[in-house]
């Protein structure tokens, strides 16, 4: 009787037929969709959020892919062996030879495909060093590229559905491009060239807002999401918003599609060739965070700037079909120190600290008033040092500190440089201020005596650009993020003239690493390591190929684009 009822339900159910179903609309999902669509497949993209773009739309838009034609255009030639050596060093015991080889082989092909056949475009700076450029196989440049700015008019009416960038990374609601554009804004009061650039950029933004109600120059990850979406729309690929997946359809061990809830209707989507899971990992899955984040014993001691909709749906769907989640990586996510700010509308924002830590005149201390790390190192490395330095049972938090001149010159966290006001951040308590170091320590809850001693010790050799304790400015990546106009060390200056300032940092992420186990073709694997027919995973839903480490700028989006491309080709039967 029950079987008859179930059969009747299926018979009356609304259906939709396609070749490939892609779940998620960030870089990985749209890459898979565009690739499969280019090969002639009928593709459907579903997104549970009201806007598309996922984590990508609010990211920096950098991609790390060695050996591309963009690098070769700069005269940078390297063998796959060099990058392989670097990734082997970075991944250690978690090195996945087959998937790394697939990434290094197919990554340059993916870049060529997207830049010649779609609306996607990239720019590569000549020098952007790997985060551990001094390690075996590391490079001083040629591997990290950033998405070229994109004219939002190209999206037409779909623009209103594009996910927004993080407000904390905008100026007057305007998205700043990574790299040179940020430098111009930081130097606007010290350089005529930069002042002219900033004036022109702000004027264009103001005109766009008057005409269109918003800025129309998309940059960084917002540009990448916009360019990929434009490429999908050009191929007539439908994108359903507000359409979560309720369950996968599995028949005789083969994934045949999914049950989608759309506009209150339940739709059976039959996907003849496969389903790609690209749901953004699990940064907001409290239960899985509790299980996999050592610093979050209740799952709540963590603050992610990623979209709140990234709650691990893809991982649970894969597990329901027999897939397995990688749980052996030394780090389950790409860590970043973040500060929690109060916006002018009263809502909370999460600000990732990417470049301010490397600036001259900035140091970080724990509650005990002592430094614990090279502040100019990568955000992932920095957080690991935070964890090591924390006292057992205490909240894991560090304090970024500087003097008045440094704050007004470079800004700090959400606090902009001069001439922008500080009042809001002081009023909310985001920015702590003290006329003396001791007073600042009292305001921030830092051990005053140890803090004063730390600053005094740091200042002894700071004017000479030396930091014997932690070597700030000694690495290529440190220097890249510092101030090239400041010498003798672009990352070191004394902390001298009050008032003094501090911002509290806690642990966040830029995406999760512990994803679905997959093979070199992006196919999800079962408990025996065998591919699950019809099921693929890419992006942060896929277990990272970086082995729990963070080798360079763009190591989430680079593999996302590449393995989305690989999945799309494999589904289409066009695997190399």
N, C-alpha and C positions, 0 to 999 in steps of 0.2 A: 504493500500500500504506500509506504514511504517512498519507495523507488519510483512508483508511478507519479506521485506528487512532485518529486524532484525533476522527473522527465518533463512533466507539464510546465514546471517553472522555467526550465531551459527552453522549451518550445516557445513560450510566450515572451522570452527575454529579448530585448533589443540587441542586435548584433552589429558589429562593424568588422569588416575583413580587410587585412593588409598583409604585406610581406614581412615588415619589421615594425615592432612596437618599441619605442624608446621612452623610458621612464626617467624624466628629469630634463631640464632645459638649460643647464650650464654648458661649459665648454665641452666636456666629454660627451654629453647627450647630443648636443647639436652637431658636434663633429661626426659622431656615428651616423646621425640622421642625414646630414648633407652628403657624406660619402656614399651611403647606401642609396640615397635618392639619385645621386649622380650616376650610379650604375644601373639605373632604371627601375629600382624597386619602389613599390608603393609603401610609404613610410608614414607612421603616425607618431607624434611626440605628445606625451601627456605630462602635465605639471600640476602638482597639488596646490601650489600657491597661486594667488591672484595675479602674480606677475612672473615673467620669465627671466632667465639669466642666472638664477641660483647664486652660489657663492661667487662665481665668476664676475657677476655684475658689480660686486662691491670689492673686488680684488685689485691688486696692483697691475694686473694684466701682463706680467712678465712670464716668459716661457723659457725653460732651460732645455735646449736640444743641441747637442754637439754636431759638428760636421755639416751644417746647412750651407746652402748656396749663398745666404746672406753673409756668413763668415768668410766664405771664399771670395766674395766681392771685395772684402777688406784685405785680401791677401793672406787670410788666416787658414792654413791648411793643417789638418791633423788627421791621423789615422784613427779608426774606431778603437784601436788597441789602447791609445792614450786615455780616452774617456773611459774605456772599460777598466783600465788600471785604477783610475780615480774612483769609479763607482765600487770596485771591489774593495778598495781601501776604506771607503766611507761606510759600506754596508757590513763589512766584517763577516761574522758568521751567518748573517742573514742574506748574503749575496745570492741572488737568483739568476744564474747564468743564462738560462733560456730566455727569460723575459727581458733581461738587460740587453741581450743580443738583438732581440726583436725591436726594442726601443731604439737602439743605436742604428739599426739598419733602416727601420721604417720611419723614424722621426724626420730625417731630412726629406724623405719622399712625401711625408705628410705636409711639411712646410711648402714644398714645391707645388703640391696639388692645391692647397688652399690659396696660395698667393697667385696662382695662374688661372684657376678654374672658378674661383669664388670671389666674394667681396672682402675676404680677409687679407690684411696687409700688416707687415711688421717692420719695425726699425731696430737696427742693432747698433749700440754704441761701440766704438772701437775698443774701449777698455772698460769692462765691467768684470772684475775678477771673480772667480769662484770663491765661495766662503772660506775654503781651506786651500787657497791657491798654491800654498807652499807644500802641500801634501803630494805624494806620488801621483802623477797623472793630472795634477791640477793645472789650471790655465789662468792667464791674466786677462783673458777676454775671448770673445768669439762664440760663447755658448748661451748667453742670456740675451734675449730680444724682448722688445716691448711692443704691444699692439699700437699701430699708428692711429692717431686721432680720427674720429669718424663724424661726418656730418649727420646729425640726427634727422634731418629732413628726409634722408634716404629711407627711413623706416615708415614714413607716412603715418597713418592712424595707429599703427602698432606701437609707436613710440610710447603712448600712454601706458602700455602694458610692460614696459621694460623696467626691471628692478632698479632701484635707486642706489647710488653709491653711498658709502658711509658718510653721514653728515660731518663727522669729526675729521674727515679728510677733504673737506671742501672749504672754499673761501667765498663768502657771500653766496653760498649755494653753488659755486662754480667748481667743477672738477679740475684739479691740477694734474697735468701730465707728469709721470715719473721722470726722474732724471733732471735734464737741463731746465725744465720749466720750474721745478721746485727751487733749484739753485737761483734762478732769476728772482723769484719772490723773496728768497732769503737775503738777497743782495740788493734789493730795490732801493734801500736808503744809502747804499755805499757805492753804487755803480750807475753811471748815466745810462749805459746800455741796458742794464737790468731794469732801471726805472722806466725807460721808454717801452721796453717789452711788456712790463706789468701794466702800464697805463693803456697800451693798445689792447691787451688781453681783457682787462676789466671793461673797457669801453665796448668791445664787441659783445661781451657777456651782457652788459646793461641793455644794449640794443636788442639782443635776442630775447631777453626777459620782457622788454616792452612789447615786442612783436608777437612772441610766442608763449609768454608766460613762464618760460624756463630757458636755461642755457641750451644751446644747440650743438656745442662741440663736445662730443663724447670722448673721454680719454680712458686710458688704463683698461681695467677689466670691463668697465661699462662699454667701452669701444669694442672689445672683443666679443662680448655678448651681443651687442648690436650688429656687428659685422657678420657673425655666425647666423643670427636670426634672419638678417637680410638675405643671406645665401640660401637658407632653408625656404624662405618665402618665395625667392626667385624660382625654386624648384617645385613650388606649389605644395609644399609639405604642410599639412595642417598641424597646428599647435593648440591643444586643448588646455586651457587654464582651469583652475579650481576643479581638477579632475584627479583625485587620488586613486591609487590602485588599492583595491580591497584584498585581492588575492591573485596568485598566479594560477593559470589553468595548466595542470600537469596530467598527462595521459600516458600511462605505461612508461613512466620515467622521463618523458619528453615534455618540455615546456612548449605549450601551444598558444599561449596568449595570456590574457589577464582579464579580471573583472574590474571595471572602472566605474566609479560613481561620478556622474557629471550632471550638474544642474538638477540634482535630486533624482536623476534616473540612473538605474543600474544597467550598464552596457557590457556585453560580452565582446571583447576585442579578440578576434582570431588572428594570430600572427603566424603566417605560414612558415616563415623561415627562422624566426627567433625574437627574443625579447632582450633588450639591453637595459641593465640597471645602472643608472647614473644619478642617484638621488642625493649626492652630497655628503655621504658618510654619516657620522653620528655625533657631531659636536654638541647637540642639544638633547641627546638621549641620556637622561640622568641615571637610569639603571645601568646602562652599559659603561658610562663614565665611572660610576662607582666601582664597577668590576675591573676596569682597565686603566684608570688614572690613579696612580698611587697617591698623588697630592690631593685627591678629592675623595676622602673616605666615605662621605655620604652622597657623593655625586654632585654636590652643589657648590663645592669649593673651586669653581672654575667659571671663567667668563669668556664666552666666545663672541667675536664680532661677526661670525657667520650668520646666515639667515636662521631665524628661529624654527623654520620648517624642516631643517636638517636634523631629523630625529631618528635616523637609523632605519628608515623604511626599507631601503634596498637590502640591507643586511638581513633583516627579518624575512623578507620575501625570499631571498636566496636560501636561507636556512630552511624555510618551509618546503623548498624543492630539493632538499638534500645537500645544499651547499654548506661550506664551512668558512668560518671567519678566522683569519690569521691572528693568533694570540701570543706569538712568541717573540715579537719585535721588542727591542729594548725601550723604545718610545712608541706609545700608541697613537701619537699625534704630532703634528708640527707645532712645537711650542712657540709662543710669543709673549713677552711681557705686555700687559695691558693696564690701563688705568680706567677707572669707572667715573664718568663725568655726569653731571646733571645739565641737561640741555635747557634752553630758555623756556621751553614749553613744559618743563618739569619732568620729562621722561629721562631715562637713563641711557647713556651711550657708552660703548666700549671702544677705547682708543688704543690701537696697537702702536708700540714704540719701535719704529723701524730705524730711523736715522738720527734722532736726537741724542741717543746715548753716545754716539761717536764724536760729537762736537767738542771742540776745546772748551775747557771750563766746566765740564759736566762730569760728575762721578755718581756712582750708586753705592749705597750702604744698606746693610740690614738694620733691624731694630737695635742691634748692639752697637751701632755707630761705626762699624768697620766695613771697608770695602771687601769684596769677595770674588771679583772677576774683572777681566778686561772688558770695559763697557763698550768698546768698539766691535767686539765679536758679534757673530750672527745672533739673532734673536733666539733661535733654537738652542744654541750653545749657552747663551746667557741664562735662560730659564733653568737649564740643567744645573748650572752653578748656584742659582738661587735655591734650588731644592736641596743641594748638598750643604749649603750654608745655614739653612733654617734650623732652629732649635726644635727638638722633638715636642710634638703637641701644640706648637705655636702655629698661627696662621703664616703661610708662606708669603711674605711680602718684602719688597725692597723699596727704597726711596731714591728717586733721581733728584739730585741737588745741584744748584748752581748759584752764582751771584747775580746781582741786578743787571750788570752790563751784558753778561752772557744771555740772560733771559730775553732782554730786549733786542739783542742782536740776532738770535737764532730761534727764539720761541722754545717751548718745552711741552711735549705732549699736545693737548688741545689748546694750549696758550700760544697765541700768535706773537710774532715779533713786533717791534714798534712799526708803525704808530698805533696799532690796534690796542684797545684798552684791556686791562686786566681785571677790572672790577667784578665781572660776573663770576669768574673762576675763584676769586678770593672770597666772595660772598657765599658761594656754595660749599666752600671748604676743599674744593678740588686742588687748589693751589695754596700751600701753606707758606706763610711769610714770617720772617723774624728779623729784627734790626741787627741782631748778632747771631752767631752760630748757635750759642746756647739757647737763645730765645726760639730759634727755628726748631731746635731739637725738642724743646718743650711742646711746641705747637704740634709737631709730627709724632711725638711719642718715641723719640730716638734717645739712646743713652748719650747725654750731653758731653760728658767728659771724654768718652771714647771718640765721639764724633769730632770734637775740637782737635784731638790728637791726630785723628785720621787726616783731616784737612791740612793741619800743620805739616805732617809728614809728606803728603802729596805735594804741597806748595814748595817744599825745599828745592826740588829739581824741575818743577813744572815750567818755570821760565826758560829753562834750557831744553824743554821738550822731551824730558826723560821721565820714565815711569818704571823704575826698577822692580817695583812690587808686582805689577801685572802686565807691563809691556803694552799699554794702550798706544796705538799708532804704529806698532811694530809689524803689522801684517798688511798685505795689500788691500784686503777688504776694509780694514779699519780706516786706512788713509782715503779710500774712495768715498766713504761716508762722512769723512771729516770736512774741514774747510780748507780747500786748496790755497786760499789766499792768506792763510795763517801759518806762520813758521815759528820755529824750525820744525815743529811737529804739527800736522794739521788736526790732531786730535787732543792736544794737551795745552792748557793754559791755567794759570793759578786761579784759585777761588779766593778773591781778596776783598771786594768792596760791597758792603751791605747796602740795602737789605738783601737777605739770602732767601732762597725759595726751595721748596721740596714738593714732589708729587709721588703719591703712593702707587706702586705697581704690584699687580697680582698676576696669576698665571692664566693665560688664554691659549688659543690655538688658531692656526690658519688653515686647518683641515685635519682630518683624522687619517692616520696611516694604517690602522688595523682594520682592513677591509676584507672583502670576499677573496678567497684564494682562487686564482685564475691561472691559465696557461699562457703561452706566448701568443695565442690567437684571441686573448681576452675572454675565453670561455670559462665559466664558473666550474669549479671542480668539486667532486663529492668527497666523502670520507676516505675513499680509496685512491684519491688523486686522479680520478677519471673525469673527463669532461661531461657535464650535464647537457645533453642535446637540447639546443634551442635556448640556452641561457648564457648571457654575456654580462660582464660588469666592467665599468671603466670609471675614470675620475676617482674621487675619494671613496666611492663604493668598492673599488678594487684595492686589494692589499698593495701598499706602496712598494715600488721596486727600489726604494732608497734605503731599505734596511733599518728604518727608524732613525736615520740621520737626515741632515739638511745640507746638501752639498753646494747649493747655489741658488741665485734668484730665479724662481720659476720652476722649481722641481715638482710642483703639483700640477700646474697647467701644462707644462711640456709633455709629461706622460699622459695627461688627460686628452690633449689634442691627438697625440700619437696613438694611444690605445682606442680612442673613439674611432679614429681612422682605420685601425686594424680590425676592429669589430665590424665596422660598416663594410669593409672589403670582404671579410670572411663570410658574413651573412649573404652578401651578394655573390659569393662563389668566386671572388676575384682575388683570393689570397695569393701572395707572391710565392 
